[in-house]
C-alpha cells in the first residue's frame, strides 16, 4: 500500500456517483478523501443507489447524501446550484456511459446532471467506468471528447479485468489513483511541458546469489517528488531501486536493482528525450561487493569468515551534472552530522545547482522530513512536514529556478 500523508489543507469535494458496478469503489474513495482531510458531499443518481446504499456513503462522508432535486438538503431548496458552488472540486466516479452522454449533451434530467450543468468554473473530473466495448463505442468516444473540449478532465479509464469477465479499457481508476488525480486539480501546473527524470529508493548490490549490500532508504521521498512533479504537469520518469512501494500513478517507473543499472537507466532516459530536470533522490550504495563465486558462499567448519572486497560505484548525480547541455540537477545529501557544512561541500563537489540536505537517520523510512535547501547563494530551512508537502514545496522552488533559466 502507498502511504497517505495528511493533506496540507482541507478542501471540499462534491462527489457524484452514477449507476455502475464501480460505484462500490466510490465508498473507498470517500474514505480516502476524508482520511486525507477533505470534506466530501456525495450526490448519487437513482441508479447508483441500486449498487450501494446512500447510508453507507452518508456514514463514510459524515453528511447526508443528495439524491434528487425534490428533496433538497439545503434550506434554499436549490441543491443543484448550492452543492457545486460550495465545492473546490466536482468529481464523478464512476461516470457511466449514460452519465457521459447526458453531460456531453447538457441534459438536466436528474440532480447529478443538473449539477454538471451548473458547475461553472469548479475544477471537474470524471472517472469513466464501463465495459470495454461500451468505452470503445464511437458515441462514447465522441461524448468523452466533447467533455474534454468543454473543460472537464477525464481520469482514466484504466485497463484490465472487468466485472463482466472481459478484459480491456474501461475499468475505473483505483480510489488511490483518483485521490492523486483530485488533489492534482488544485496544484499549479508549474512544470507543464517539462520532462523530469528522478532516481529514488536504495540500490541493492549483490555479493553472492542470496546476499548483498543495501541501505534503509524506503523510497518515500523520491515517490513524493515524483508525485509532486506529476501534479505540477511534468512528464515524469522514475528510476527506482527496490522498495515496497507501488509504482506511482501517472509516472513511468523503470525498476532497477544496482547502482550500475540505475546509472545506465538514467543515461538511457536522458538520451531518449530532452530532459529539463534531473533529481537524484536515491540512496545509491557508494560501494558494491566484488561478486563472489557463482551460487551461495558456504560456511566452512572452523574456517575464517569471508571478507567482501568493496568496489567504488559510479556517482550518477556527478556524472549527470557533468554532461554538456545536461538537465538542471538537484541532489540530495543524507548526512549524519554537521548538515550545513557537509552539504555545502557536497553541492560543490558534485557540481549541482541545488542540494536538498537532510539528516539520514531522521528521514529514512519516515513519512515526514525536514531539510535545508542549498544553492550558491545560501541555505533555506524547511521545517518538519509530510514528505508529500515537502516535495510540493521543493518542486515549487525548483520550478521557479527553472523558469528563471528560461
Ligand atoms: N548519488 C549518486 N550516485 C552515487 C552516490 C550518490 O547519484 N553513487 C547521489 C544521491 O542520489 C544524492 C547525492 O548523490 O542525490 C548525495 O548522496 P549521498 O549519499 O548523500 O552522498 P555521497 O556522494 O554518497 O557522499 P557520502 O556518502 O560520502 O556523504
Boltz pocket constraint, residues with backbone or C-beta under 6 A from the ligand:
constraints:
  - pocket:
      binder: B
      contacts: [[A, 199], [A, 259], [A, 280], [A, 281], [A, 282], [A, 283], [A, 284], [A, 285], [A, 286], [A, 313], [A, 314], [A, 315], [A, 316], [A, 317], [A, 318], [A, 330], [A, 331], [A, 332], [A, 333], [A, 334], [A, 335]]
      max_distance: 6.0
